[in-house]
Amino acid sequence: MMGGKTRLVCLLGKPARHSLSPRMHNAGYGALGLDFVYLAFEPKDLEKAVDGLKELEAAGFNVTMPFKSQILKHLDSIDPIAKKIGAVNTVVNRNGKLKGYNTDGPGAIAAIKKVTEIKGKRVLLIGAGGAGRAIGFYLKRSGAKTTIADRTHFKAEKLAGALRAKNIGIEKIDNLADFDIIINASPSGMHPNTGETPLSPQLLESRHIVFDIVYDPPETKFLSEAKAKGCVTINGLEMLLGQGFEGFRLFTGRDAPRNAMEKAVTEAFASKH
């Protein structure tokens, strides 16, 4: 039960109130009996919101769009890989000093490692936006051989340059023989555009592992088609949980109670649909 010593953690974004993060984190706090509470806010002014959270001695906060890059200038320090990515989604307050992290990449890597090792795997990463950049840097750190594709060729070239990786125009992909893992880190297939796929599912083979970070719907058309082809699939809820577990650890110093947090997310998602 909340009291005078309850520590605040929150999400800042626009929009943010639809997020499943409060349900997920609060379930974790309850499972471990921690005196924390997680809320969601949609501030008009990011700087004022950050100043307010520091003044209130909040334990930390998550940031989502459109603040993942804007938050950088308001931090006292940034984790080196988050600095390379150029985006932060998790901020921890340690004695009044704010340090930024990016847990999207670790969340994605944890989801993939549930089904396969990554080192040496040939990965096609579709999408070079914020999430794609985070995943790309952690794929490199994990020893994958990554090729970047994006509908905006300049973005693919830029990320490939930063990773010293290959890039390919998405319109030029006519087979997937050179890849083991296909990751969709683009918005393709996200509600309400549920009929879209990032590339033709006909190119998939049963040996492919297909990961779609979109979690609304949890089974995109791309994943459904991949399953029909016999592929091993990973849905976006796995990444949502993975980044949440890492954030929970950073905020509380405790390992996340995974079962309780996963149950809260799946129940909350079911109630929305």
C-alpha positions, 0 to 999 in steps of 0.5 A, a space after each residue: 500500500 502506498 504511503 509517505 515513503 513510496 518511491 515514484 517511477 513513471 513513464 513520460 510520453 505523448 501518448 503514454 496513458 495507453 501504455 501497459 508499463 504501469 500494469 507491468 511494473 506495478 505487478 512486479 512491485 506487488 510480487 516483491 513487496 516493494 514500496 514503489 508505484 509506477 504512473 504514466 504522464 503526458 507532459 507538455 514541457 519535458 524539461 519542467 517534467 524532468 525538473 519536477 521528478 528530480 525535485 520529488 526524488 523519483 527513483 526514475 522514469 521511462 521515456 517513450 516517443 517523442 522524448 527518447 532523443 530530446 531527453 539526452 540534454 537533460 541528463 547528467 550522464 548516459 550509458 555509453 551504448 545508449 549514447 551511441 544509439 542516440 536515444 534513451 528510454 530509461 532514466 535512473 535517479 541516483 542521489 539527484 543525478 540522472 543517468 540514461 540507458 536504452 533497454 530496447 536493445 537488451 529486451 530484443 536480445 533477450 527475446 531472441 536468445 529464448 530461441 537461438 544463440 545470436 553470435 555468428 547468425 546472419 540477421 536482416 534488420 528491417 527498420 533503421 529508426 529508434 528501435 532499429 538503431 537500439 537493436 542494431 547496436 546490441 546485435 553487433 555487441 552480440 556478434 551477429 552479422 547484420 544487414 540493415 534495410 529501410 524504406 528510407 535508404 539514407 537511414 539504412 546507410 547511416 545505421 549500417 555505417 555506424 555499425 560497420 554493417 551492410 545495407 540493402 534497399 528493401 525494394 531490392 530484396 528478392 530472396 532471403 537465402 543469406 539470412 538466418 534471422 529476420 527482424 521487423 523493427 519498422 511500424 509495418 503491420 502495427 494497428 491500424 495498418 494490420 494488413 501490411 508486411 515489411 516484405 513479402 512473406 513468400 520469401 520466408 523459408 521454414 529455417 528462418 527465425 522471424 521476430 516482429 517487434 510490433 506488439 499491437 497486434 501481438 501476432 502480426 500478419 507477417 508473423 502469421 504468414 511466417 508461422 504458416 511457412 513453419 518458421 520459429 516466430 517471436 512476437 513484440 510482447 517478448 521485447 516489451 517484457 524484456 525491456 521492462 525486466 531490465 528497467 525494473 532491475 535498474 529502478 529497484 536493484 532487484 531482479 524482475 519477478 518475470 512471471 508476475 509481470 508477464 501475467 499482468 501484461 498478457 491480462 491487460 492486453 487481453 482486456 484491451 482486445 
